[in-house]
């Protein structure tokens, strides 16, 4: 839990880290006087959560709201599912190398330029910035968590 420090002394061990700065200032002034100085010391977990919240707010303000991001993610998954399904079906029917190459036509048209754009620095994905290991850990944690909830029902 966060700690409220006023005039160099911890005055509250279990302080609400989500309280707005102006509200903390008012609380300190009312309880400790106008000339009091204060700071809020966050736990490691609270600081990490605040950092995530700040990034999410910046994304929402500068890129898109959560619903739009979800819609884009859904569109991406559906497109890939459709293209991959077509590729697998064509590939499974192919008996020559020429037929295998032909099987890639639709998938290549849909996503073939992505790798080129990433290599040229024209496109980057958040997982590259976060790190693949961290993203995979998040994926596994969430998948296992959701599966546990579903199994419990």
Residue, then its C-alpha position, 0 to 999 in steps of 0.5 A: x500500500x502507498x504511504x502518505x509522507x507529510x513534513x518528512x514523516x509517514x502519517x498514513x501507512x495504507x494510503x489510497x494510491x488512486x487519490x487525485x493529487x489535488x485531493x491529497x493536497x487539500x487533505x494535507x492542508x486541512x489536517x497538517x496546515x497550509x505550509x505542509x509538504x507531502x509526498x506519496x510513496x507507492x509500493x512496487x506493485x502500485x508504481x507498476x500499475x500506475x505506469x501501465x495505467x499511464x501508458x493505457x491512457x496515453x494510448x487511448x488519448x493518442x491512438x484509439x479507445x479500447x473498443x476501437x483497439x478491440x475492433x482492430x484486433x478482432x478484424x486482424x484475427x478474422x482476416x488471418x483466420x480466413x486467409x490461413x484457412x484458405x492457405x491450409x485448404x489449398x496447400x493440403x490439395x497441392x501435389x506439386x511445388x507449383x501448386x504449393x506456391x499458388x496456394x500462398x497467393x491470397x495469404x501473400x497478398x493479404x499480409x506479405x508486405x508486413x515483414x518488408x515494412x517491419x524490416x524497413x522500419x516503417x511498421x513496428x508492433x508493441x510486442x517487439x517493444x515489450x519483448x517476445x518473452x514478456x508478451x508470451x508470459x502475459x499470453x500464458x498467464x491470461x490464457x491459464x487464468x481464463x481457463x481456470x475460471x471457465x473450468x470452475x464454472 
